């Protein structure tokens, strides 16, 4: 084989390797571009005639882990904020939901890019609303306000509501790109 052919083959191989390296770097950059999201515990706002029943308290507590799980499935990195820190940052029920700047300051301490602050709003025995605010931590501002209606108290229905929230979160981030 002549030196000229050998150099031609070598340059093609180097070109192919360069192309593969470029693709890998784009893939890695895309993976790293996913924001770090903190999810705070959801609060129950029960307006029914019999507020605070154990089943509703349990359902409310189940929303955060479900939401974190579904967000992870979508490729987001979840940032954990201890419940004690969340309790210290709040001045009462609904405070962090209504004060995006304080929620952002809390999440910033844990190196999150965004924080989701949520509420399970129960105006009736027949349905609940999963309400969530997506807050940009650096800008300390509300980016999106989500609402998902859940009819019935079964766990699978609550999960469907959470999945609906994640679709909305994905749509928001796709719109920000």
PyMOL commands that place a pseudoatom at each C-alpha (Angstrom):
pseudoatom trace, name=CA, resn=UNK, resi=1, chain=A, elem=C, hetatm=0, pos=[0.000, 0.000, 0.000]
pseudoatom trace, name=CA, resn=UNK, resi=2, chain=A, elem=C, hetatm=0, pos=[1.380, 3.378, -0.968]
pseudoatom trace, name=CA, resn=UNK, resi=3, chain=A, elem=C, hetatm=0, pos=[2.010, 6.124, 1.511]
pseudoatom trace, name=CA, resn=UNK, resi=4, chain=A, elem=C, hetatm=0, pos=[-0.548, 8.320, -0.249]
pseudoatom trace, name=CA, resn=UNK, resi=5, chain=A, elem=C, hetatm=0, pos=[-3.348, 5.728, 0.198]
pseudoatom trace, name=CA, resn=UNK, resi=6, chain=A, elem=C, hetatm=0, pos=[-2.346, 5.173, 3.804]
pseudoatom trace, name=CA, resn=UNK, resi=7, chain=A, elem=C, hetatm=0, pos=[-2.531, 8.901, 4.541]
pseudoatom trace, name=CA, resn=UNK, resi=8, chain=A, elem=C, hetatm=0, pos=[-5.924, 9.142, 2.804]
pseudoatom trace, name=CA, resn=UNK, resi=9, chain=A, elem=C, hetatm=0, pos=[-7.328, 6.291, 4.918]
pseudoatom trace, name=CA, resn=UNK, resi=10, chain=A, elem=C, hetatm=0, pos=[-5.839, 7.750, 8.055]
pseudoatom trace, name=CA, resn=UNK, resi=11, chain=A, elem=C, hetatm=0, pos=[-7.362, 11.172, 7.366]
pseudoatom trace, name=CA, resn=UNK, resi=12, chain=A, elem=C, hetatm=0, pos=[-10.796, 9.568, 6.737]
pseudoatom trace, name=CA, resn=UNK, resi=13, chain=A, elem=C, hetatm=0, pos=[-10.580, 7.676, 10.022]
pseudoatom trace, name=CA, resn=UNK, resi=14, chain=A, elem=C, hetatm=0, pos=[-9.581, 10.831, 11.862]
pseudoatom trace, name=CA, resn=UNK, resi=15, chain=A, elem=C, hetatm=0, pos=[-12.500, 12.651, 10.233]
pseudoatom trace, name=CA, resn=UNK, resi=16, chain=A, elem=C, hetatm=0, pos=[-14.907, 9.888, 11.307]
pseudoatom trace, name=CA, resn=UNK, resi=17, chain=A, elem=C, hetatm=0, pos=[-13.534, 9.923, 14.848]
pseudoatom trace, name=CA, resn=UNK, resi=18, chain=A, elem=C, hetatm=0, pos=[-13.891, 13.700, 14.950]
pseudoatom trace, name=CA, resn=UNK, resi=19, chain=A, elem=C, hetatm=0, pos=[-17.508, 13.439, 13.824]
pseudoatom trace, name=CA, resn=UNK, resi=20, chain=A, elem=C, hetatm=0, pos=[-18.224, 10.784, 16.467]
pseudoatom trace, name=CA, resn=UNK, resi=21, chain=A, elem=C, hetatm=0, pos=[-16.546, 12.932, 19.138]
pseudoatom trace, name=CA, resn=UNK, resi=22, chain=A, elem=C, hetatm=0, pos=[-18.678, 15.901, 18.077]
pseudoatom trace, name=CA, resn=UNK, resi=23, chain=A, elem=C, hetatm=0, pos=[-21.868, 13.844, 18.345]
pseudoatom trace, name=CA, resn=UNK, resi=24, chain=A, elem=C, hetatm=0, pos=[-20.857, 12.539, 21.764]
pseudoatom trace, name=CA, resn=UNK, resi=25, chain=A, elem=C, hetatm=0, pos=[-20.099, 16.028, 23.029]
pseudoatom trace, name=CA, resn=UNK, resi=26, chain=A, elem=C, hetatm=0, pos=[-23.458, 17.305, 21.767]
pseudoatom trace, name=CA, resn=UNK, resi=27, chain=A, elem=C, hetatm=0, pos=[-25.185, 14.378, 23.475]
pseudoatom trace, name=CA, resn=UNK, resi=28, chain=A, elem=C, hetatm=0, pos=[-23.314, 15.015, 26.738]
pseudoatom trace, name=CA, resn=UNK, resi=29, chain=A, elem=C, hetatm=0, pos=[-24.065, 18.745, 26.561]
pseudoatom trace, name=CA, resn=UNK, resi=30, chain=A, elem=C, hetatm=0, pos=[-27.732, 17.972, 26.039]
pseudoatom trace, name=CA, resn=UNK, resi=31, chain=A, elem=C, hetatm=0, pos=[-27.753, 15.673, 29.053]
pseudoatom trace, name=CA, resn=UNK, resi=32, chain=A, elem=C, hetatm=0, pos=[-26.021, 18.231, 31.220]
pseudoatom trace, name=CA, resn=UNK, resi=33, chain=A, elem=C, hetatm=0, pos=[-28.423, 20.937, 30.058]
pseudoatom trace, name=CA, resn=UNK, resi=34, chain=A, elem=C, hetatm=0, pos=[-31.329, 19.443, 31.986]
pseudoatom trace, name=CA, resn=UNK, resi=35, chain=A, elem=C, hetatm=0, pos=[-32.132, 21.749, 34.891]
pseudoatom trace, name=CA, resn=UNK, resi=36, chain=A, elem=C, hetatm=0, pos=[-31.774, 20.775, 38.525]
pseudoatom trace, name=CA, resn=UNK, resi=37, chain=A, elem=C, hetatm=0, pos=[-35.255, 20.892, 40.073]
pseudoatom trace, name=CA, resn=UNK, resi=38, chain=A, elem=C, hetatm=0, pos=[-36.199, 20.933, 43.748]
pseudoatom trace, name=CA, resn=UNK, resi=39, chain=A, elem=C, hetatm=0, pos=[-39.719, 19.857, 44.678]
pseudoatom trace, name=CA, resn=UNK, resi=40, chain=A, elem=C, hetatm=0, pos=[-41.124, 21.105, 47.966]
pseudoatom trace, name=CA, resn=UNK, resi=41, chain=A, elem=C, hetatm=0, pos=[-43.726, 19.176, 49.930]
pseudoatom trace, name=CA, resn=UNK, resi=42, chain=A, elem=C, hetatm=0, pos=[-47.228, 19.885, 48.680]
pseudoatom trace, name=CA, resn=UNK, resi=43, chain=A, elem=C, hetatm=0, pos=[-49.592, 21.576, 51.129]
pseudoatom trace, name=CA, resn=UNK, resi=44, chain=A, elem=C, hetatm=0, pos=[-53.214, 20.585, 51.610]
pseudoatom trace, name=CA, resn=UNK, resi=45, chain=A, elem=C, hetatm=0, pos=[-55.839, 23.286, 51.291]
pseudoatom trace, name=CA, resn=UNK, resi=46, chain=A, elem=C, hetatm=0, pos=[-59.051, 21.463, 52.154]
pseudoatom trace, name=CA, resn=UNK, resi=47, chain=A, elem=C, hetatm=0, pos=[-62.203, 23.584, 51.840]
pseudoatom trace, name=CA, resn=UNK, resi=48, chain=A, elem=C, hetatm=0, pos=[-64.682, 20.748, 52.382]
pseudoatom trace, name=CA, resn=UNK, resi=49, chain=A, elem=C, hetatm=0, pos=[-67.018, 20.468, 55.370]
pseudoatom trace, name=CA, resn=UNK, resi=50, chain=A, elem=C, hetatm=0, pos=[-64.770, 17.764, 56.804]
pseudoatom trace, name=CA, resn=UNK, resi=51, chain=A, elem=C, hetatm=0, pos=[-61.211, 19.033, 56.300]
pseudoatom trace, name=CA, resn=UNK, resi=52, chain=A, elem=C, hetatm=0, pos=[-58.004, 17.218, 57.126]
pseudoatom trace, name=CA, resn=UNK, resi=53, chain=A, elem=C, hetatm=0, pos=[-59.151, 13.599, 56.889]
pseudoatom trace, name=CA, resn=UNK, resi=54, chain=A, elem=C, hetatm=0, pos=[-56.216, 11.151, 57.117]
pseudoatom trace, name=CA, resn=UNK, resi=55, chain=A, elem=C, hetatm=0, pos=[-56.702, 9.852, 53.558]
pseudoatom trace, name=CA, resn=UNK, resi=56, chain=A, elem=C, hetatm=0, pos=[-56.372, 13.368, 52.140]
pseudoatom trace, name=CA, resn=UNK, resi=57, chain=A, elem=C, hetatm=0, pos=[-53.319, 14.125, 54.257]
pseudoatom trace, name=CA, resn=UNK, resi=58, chain=A, elem=C, hetatm=0, pos=[-51.772, 10.873, 53.013]
pseudoatom trace, name=CA, resn=UNK, resi=59, chain=A, elem=C, hetatm=0, pos=[-52.625, 11.683, 49.390]
pseudoatom trace, name=CA, resn=UNK, resi=60, chain=A, elem=C, hetatm=0, pos=[-51.096, 15.144, 49.741]
pseudoatom trace, name=CA, resn=UNK, resi=61, chain=A, elem=C, hetatm=0, pos=[-47.891, 13.640, 51.160]
pseudoatom trace, name=CA, resn=UNK, resi=62, chain=A, elem=C, hetatm=0, pos=[-47.710, 11.218, 48.216]
pseudoatom trace, name=CA, resn=UNK, resi=63, chain=A, elem=C, hetatm=0, pos=[-47.639, 13.936, 45.548]
pseudoatom trace, name=CA, resn=UNK, resi=64, chain=A, elem=C, hetatm=0, pos=[-44.029, 15.095, 46.073]
pseudoatom trace, name=CA, resn=UNK, resi=65, chain=A, elem=C, hetatm=0, pos=[-42.416, 11.628, 45.732]
pseudoatom trace, name=CA, resn=UNK, resi=66, chain=A, elem=C, hetatm=0, pos=[-44.609, 10.847, 42.714]
pseudoatom trace, name=CA, resn=UNK, resi=67, chain=A, elem=C, hetatm=0, pos=[-43.664, 14.139, 41.086]
pseudoatom trace, name=CA, resn=UNK, resi=68, chain=A, elem=C, hetatm=0, pos=[-39.955, 13.620, 41.765]
pseudoatom trace, name=CA, resn=UNK, resi=69, chain=A, elem=C, hetatm=0, pos=[-40.154, 10.126, 40.285]
pseudoatom trace, name=CA, resn=UNK, resi=70, chain=A, elem=C, hetatm=0, pos=[-41.914, 11.310, 37.128]
pseudoatom trace, name=CA, resn=UNK, resi=71, chain=A, elem=C, hetatm=0, pos=[-39.511, 14.244, 36.705]
pseudoatom trace, name=CA, resn=UNK, resi=72, chain=A, elem=C, hetatm=0, pos=[-36.555, 11.859, 37.002]
pseudoatom trace, name=CA, resn=UNK, resi=73, chain=A, elem=C, hetatm=0, pos=[-38.096, 9.659, 34.307]
pseudoatom trace, name=CA, resn=UNK, resi=74, chain=A, elem=C, hetatm=0, pos=[-38.112, 12.756, 32.085]
pseudoatom trace, name=CA, resn=UNK, resi=75, chain=A, elem=C, hetatm=0, pos=[-34.397, 13.242, 32.710]
pseudoatom trace, name=CA, resn=UNK, resi=76, chain=A, elem=C, hetatm=0, pos=[-34.385, 16.025, 35.289]
pseudoatom trace, name=CA, resn=UNK, resi=77, chain=A, elem=C, hetatm=0, pos=[-31.962, 15.985, 38.189]
pseudoatom trace, name=CA, resn=UNK, resi=78, chain=A, elem=C, hetatm=0, pos=[-33.848, 16.205, 41.480]
pseudoatom trace, name=CA, resn=UNK, resi=79, chain=A, elem=C, hetatm=0, pos=[-32.461, 18.372, 44.267]
pseudoatom trace, name=CA, resn=UNK, resi=80, chain=A, elem=C, hetatm=0, pos=[-33.479, 17.369, 47.780]
pseudoatom trace, name=CA, resn=UNK, resi=81, chain=A, elem=C, hetatm=0, pos=[-34.418, 20.072, 50.257]
pseudoatom trace, name=CA, resn=UNK, resi=82, chain=A, elem=C, hetatm=0, pos=[-34.881, 18.750, 53.798]
pseudoatom trace, name=CA, resn=UNK, resi=83, chain=A, elem=C, hetatm=0, pos=[-38.346, 19.221, 55.288]
pseudoatom trace, name=CA, resn=UNK, resi=84, chain=A, elem=C, hetatm=0, pos=[-36.808, 21.051, 58.265]
pseudoatom trace, name=CA, resn=UNK, resi=85, chain=A, elem=C, hetatm=0, pos=[-35.348, 23.674, 55.925]
pseudoatom trace, name=CA, resn=UNK, resi=86, chain=A, elem=C, hetatm=0, pos=[-38.697, 24.052, 54.178]
pseudoatom trace, name=CA, resn=UNK, resi=87, chain=A, elem=C, hetatm=0, pos=[-40.485, 24.499, 57.516]
pseudoatom trace, name=CA, resn=UNK, resi=88, chain=A, elem=C, hetatm=0, pos=[-37.937, 27.111, 58.658]
pseudoatom trace, name=CA, resn=UNK, resi=89, chain=A, elem=C, hetatm=0, pos=[-38.344, 29.093, 55.428]
pseudoatom trace, name=CA, resn=UNK, resi=90, chain=A, elem=C, hetatm=0, pos=[-42.112, 29.344, 55.662]
pseudoatom trace, name=CA, resn=UNK, resi=91, chain=A, elem=C, hetatm=0, pos=[-44.217, 31.691, 57.741]
pseudoatom trace, name=CA, resn=UNK, resi=92, chain=A, elem=C, hetatm=0, pos=[-47.352, 29.584, 57.498]
pseudoatom trace, name=CA, resn=UNK, resi=93, chain=A, elem=C, hetatm=0, pos=[-49.468, 27.493, 55.181]
pseudoatom trace, name=CA, resn=UNK, resi=94, chain=A, elem=C, hetatm=0, pos=[-49.248, 28.738, 51.609]
pseudoatom trace, name=CA, resn=UNK, resi=95, chain=A, elem=C, hetatm=0, pos=[-46.401, 31.161, 52.305]
pseudoatom trace, name=CA, resn=UNK, resi=96, chain=A, elem=C, hetatm=0, pos=[-43.861, 29.617, 49.920]
pseudoatom trace, name=CA, resn=UNK, resi=97, chain=A, elem=C, hetatm=0, pos=[-46.595, 29.060, 47.324]
pseudoatom trace, name=CA, resn=UNK, resi=98, chain=A, elem=C, hetatm=0, pos=[-47.352, 32.795, 47.391]
pseudoatom trace, name=CA, resn=UNK, resi=99, chain=A, elem=C, hetatm=0, pos=[-43.783, 34.092, 47.860]
pseudoatom trace, name=CA, resn=UNK, resi=100, chain=A, elem=C, hetatm=0, pos=[-41.689, 32.938, 44.920]
pseudoatom trace, name=CA, resn=UNK, resi=101, chain=A, elem=C, hetatm=0, pos=[-38.657, 34.913, 46.036]
pseudoatom trace, name=CA, resn=UNK, resi=102, chain=A, elem=C, hetatm=0, pos=[-38.490, 33.109, 49.396]
pseudoatom trace, name=CA, resn=UNK, resi=103, chain=A, elem=C, hetatm=0, pos=[-38.985, 29.700, 47.734]
pseudoatom trace, name=CA, resn=UNK, resi=104, chain=A, elem=C, hetatm=0, pos=[-36.182, 30.577, 45.290]
pseudoatom trace, name=CA, resn=UNK, resi=105, chain=A, elem=C, hetatm=0, pos=[-33.839, 31.659, 48.091]
pseudoatom trace, name=CA, resn=UNK, resi=106, chain=A, elem=C, hetatm=0, pos=[-34.468, 28.355, 49.862]
pseudoatom trace, name=CA, resn=UNK, resi=107, chain=A, elem=C, hetatm=0, pos=[-33.778, 26.330, 46.701]
pseudoatom trace, name=CA, resn=UNK, resi=108, chain=A, elem=C, hetatm=0, pos=[-30.662, 28.370, 45.944]
pseudoatom trace, name=CA, resn=UNK, resi=109, chain=A, elem=C, hetatm=0, pos=[-29.091, 27.131, 49.191]
pseudoatom trace, name=CA, resn=UNK, resi=110, chain=A, elem=C, hetatm=0, pos=[-29.306, 23.600, 47.754]
pseudoatom trace, name=CA, resn=UNK, resi=111, chain=A, elem=C, hetatm=0, pos=[-27.993, 24.521, 44.299]
pseudoatom trace, name=CA, resn=UNK, resi=112, chain=A, elem=C, hetatm=0, pos=[-31.261, 24.053, 42.407]
pseudoatom trace, name=CA, resn=UNK, resi=113, chain=A, elem=C, hetatm=0, pos=[-31.989, 25.837, 39.129]
pseudoatom trace, name=CA, resn=UNK, resi=114, chain=A, elem=C, hetatm=0, pos=[-35.751, 25.679, 39.609]
pseudoatom trace, name=CA, resn=UNK, resi=115, chain=A, elem=C, hetatm=0, pos=[-38.119, 24.883, 42.450]
pseudoatom trace, name=CA, resn=UNK, resi=116, chain=A, elem=C, hetatm=0, pos=[-41.649, 23.516, 42.266]
pseudoatom trace, name=CA, resn=UNK, resi=117, chain=A, elem=C, hetatm=0, pos=[-43.941, 24.710, 45.038]
pseudoatom trace, name=CA, resn=UNK, resi=118, chain=A, elem=C, hetatm=0, pos=[-47.250, 22.890, 45.185]
pseudoatom trace, name=CA, resn=UNK, resi=119, chain=A, elem=C, hetatm=0, pos=[-50.641, 22.714, 46.770]
pseudoatom trace, name=CA, resn=UNK, resi=120, chain=A, elem=C, hetatm=0, pos=[-53.377, 20.109, 46.769]
pseudoatom trace, name=CA, resn=UNK, resi=121, chain=A, elem=C, hetatm=0, pos=[-56.524, 22.244, 46.658]
pseudoatom trace, name=CA, resn=UNK, resi=122, chain=A, elem=C, hetatm=0, pos=[-59.696, 20.403, 47.636]
pseudoatom trace, name=CA, resn=UNK, resi=123, chain=A, elem=C, hetatm=0, pos=[-62.863, 22.448, 47.091]
pseudoatom trace, name=CA, resn=UNK, resi=124, chain=A, elem=C, hetatm=0, pos=[-65.113, 19.355, 46.961]
pseudoatom trace, name=CA, resn=UNK, resi=125, chain=A, elem=C, hetatm=0, pos=[-65.285, 15.710, 47.974]
pseudoatom trace, name=CA, resn=UNK, resi=126, chain=A, elem=C, hetatm=0, pos=[-65.471, 14.813, 44.270]
pseudoatom trace, name=CA, resn=UNK, resi=127, chain=A, elem=C, hetatm=0, pos=[-62.219, 16.268, 42.962]
pseudoatom trace, name=CA, resn=UNK, resi=128, chain=A, elem=C, hetatm=0, pos=[-58.992, 18.072, 43.832]
pseudoatom trace, name=CA, resn=UNK, resi=129, chain=A, elem=C, hetatm=0, pos=[-56.673, 20.380, 41.985]
pseudoatom trace, name=CA, resn=UNK, resi=130, chain=A, elem=C, hetatm=0, pos=[-52.948, 19.770, 41.936]
pseudoatom trace, name=CA, resn=UNK, resi=131, chain=A, elem=C, hetatm=0, pos=[-51.536, 23.278, 41.760]
pseudoatom trace, name=CA, resn=UNK, resi=132, chain=A, elem=C, hetatm=0, pos=[-47.849, 23.884, 41.153]
pseudoatom trace, name=CA, resn=UNK, resi=133, chain=A, elem=C, hetatm=0, pos=[-45.626, 26.904, 40.633]
pseudoatom trace, name=CA, resn=UNK, resi=134, chain=A, elem=C, hetatm=0, pos=[-42.367, 26.556, 38.733]
pseudoatom trace, name=CA, resn=UNK, resi=135, chain=A, elem=C, hetatm=0, pos=[-39.958, 29.189, 40.053]
pseudoatom trace, name=CA, resn=UNK, resi=136, chain=A, elem=C, hetatm=0, pos=[-36.662, 30.219, 38.444]
pseudoatom trace, name=CA, resn=UNK, resi=137, chain=A, elem=C, hetatm=0, pos=[-34.187, 30.236, 41.331]
pseudoatom trace, name=CA, resn=UNK, resi=138, chain=A, elem=C, hetatm=0, pos=[-31.671, 32.724, 39.875]
pseudoatom trace, name=CA, resn=UNK, resi=139, chain=A, elem=C, hetatm=0, pos=[-34.291, 35.242, 38.804]
pseudoatom trace, name=CA, resn=UNK, resi=140, chain=A, elem=C, hetatm=0, pos=[-36.519, 34.524, 41.829]
pseudoatom trace, name=CA, resn=UNK, resi=141, chain=A, elem=C, hetatm=0, pos=[-39.617, 34.699, 39.670]
pseudoatom trace, name=CA, resn=UNK, resi=142, chain=A, elem=C, hetatm=0, pos=[-42.557, 32.560, 38.677]
pseudoatom trace, name=CA, resn=UNK, resi=143, chain=A, elem=C, hetatm=0, pos=[-41.958, 30.879, 35.325]
pseudoatom trace, name=CA, resn=UNK, resi=144, chain=A, elem=C, hetatm=0, pos=[-45.154, 28.836, 35.089]
pseudoatom trace, name=CA, resn=UNK, resi=145, chain=A, elem=C, hetatm=0, pos=[-48.349, 28.151, 37.001]
pseudoatom trace, name=CA, resn=UNK, resi=146, chain=A, elem=C, hetatm=0, pos=[-49.792, 24.648, 36.551]
pseudoatom trace, name=CA, resn=UNK, resi=147, chain=A, elem=C, hetatm=0, pos=[-53.169, 23.163, 37.382]
pseudoatom trace, name=CA, resn=UNK, resi=148, chain=A, elem=C, hetatm=0, pos=[-54.242, 19.555, 37.060]
pseudoatom trace, name=CA, resn=UNK, resi=149, chain=A, elem=C, hetatm=0, pos=[-57.705, 18.343, 38.047]
pseudoatom trace, name=CA, resn=UNK, resi=150, chain=A, elem=C, hetatm=0, pos=[-57.995, 14.921, 39.688]
pseudoatom trace, name=CA, resn=UNK, resi=151, chain=A, elem=C, hetatm=0, pos=[-61.463, 13.380, 39.972]
pseudoatom trace, name=CA, resn=UNK, resi=152, chain=A, elem=C, hetatm=0, pos=[-61.638, 10.755, 42.701]
pseudoatom trace, name=CA, resn=UNK, resi=153, chain=A, elem=C, hetatm=0, pos=[-59.307, 9.722, 45.483]
pseudoatom trace, name=CA, resn=UNK, resi=154, chain=A, elem=C, hetatm=0, pos=[-57.606, 6.648, 44.049]
pseudoatom trace, name=CA, resn=UNK, resi=155, chain=A, elem=C, hetatm=0, pos=[-53.812, 6.623, 43.974]
pseudoatom trace, name=CA, resn=UNK, resi=156, chain=A, elem=C, hetatm=0, pos=[-53.714, 5.871, 40.238]
pseudoatom trace, name=CA, resn=UNK, resi=157, chain=A, elem=C, hetatm=0, pos=[-55.820, 8.969, 39.560]
pseudoatom trace, name=CA, resn=UNK, resi=158, chain=A, elem=C, hetatm=0, pos=[-53.477, 11.109, 41.641]
pseudoatom trace, name=CA, resn=UNK, resi=159, chain=A, elem=C, hetatm=0, pos=[-50.546, 9.692, 39.663]
pseudoatom trace, name=CA, resn=UNK, resi=160, chain=A, elem=C, hetatm=0, pos=[-52.309, 10.627, 36.391]
pseudoatom trace, name=CA, resn=UNK, resi=161, chain=A, elem=C, hetatm=0, pos=[-52.635, 14.175, 37.725]
pseudoatom trace, name=CA, resn=UNK, resi=162, chain=A, elem=C, hetatm=0, pos=[-48.928, 14.219, 38.585]
pseudoatom trace, name=CA, resn=UNK, resi=163, chain=A, elem=C, hetatm=0, pos=[-48.061, 12.883, 35.123]
pseudoatom trace, name=CA, resn=UNK, resi=164, chain=A, elem=C, hetatm=0, pos=[-50.133, 15.716, 33.662]
pseudoatom trace, name=CA, resn=UNK, resi=165, chain=A, elem=C, hetatm=0, pos=[-48.066, 18.216, 35.669]
pseudoatom trace, name=CA, resn=UNK, resi=166, chain=A, elem=C, hetatm=0, pos=[-44.826, 16.720, 34.319]
pseudoatom trace, name=CA, resn=UNK, resi=167, chain=A, elem=C, hetatm=0, pos=[-46.078, 17.030, 30.725]
pseudoatom trace, name=CA, resn=UNK, resi=168, chain=A, elem=C, hetatm=0, pos=[-46.695, 20.718, 31.441]
pseudoatom trace, name=CA, resn=UNK, resi=169, chain=A, elem=C, hetatm=0, pos=[-43.230, 21.116, 32.998]
pseudoatom trace, name=CA, resn=UNK, resi=170, chain=A, elem=C, hetatm=0, pos=[-41.677, 19.486, 29.917]
pseudoatom trace, name=CA, resn=UNK, resi=171, chain=A, elem=C, hetatm=0, pos=[-43.651, 21.816, 27.651]
pseudoatom trace, name=CA, resn=UNK, resi=172, chain=A, elem=C, hetatm=0, pos=[-42.402, 24.807, 29.635]
pseudoatom trace, name=CA, resn=UNK, resi=173, chain=A, elem=C, hetatm=0, pos=[-38.748, 23.794, 29.342]
pseudoatom trace, name=CA, resn=UNK, resi=174, chain=A, elem=C, hetatm=0, pos=[-39.142, 22.953, 25.649]
pseudoatom trace, name=CA, resn=UNK, resi=175, chain=A, elem=C, hetatm=0, pos=[-40.508, 26.475, 25.167]
pseudoatom trace, name=CA, resn=UNK, resi=176, chain=A, elem=C, hetatm=0, pos=[-37.553, 28.031, 27.013]
pseudoatom trace, name=CA, resn=UNK, resi=177, chain=A, elem=C, hetatm=0, pos=[-34.954, 26.483, 24.667]
for i in range(1, 177): cmd.bond("trace and resi %d" % i, "trace and resi %d" % (i + 1))
show_as sticks, trace
zoom trace
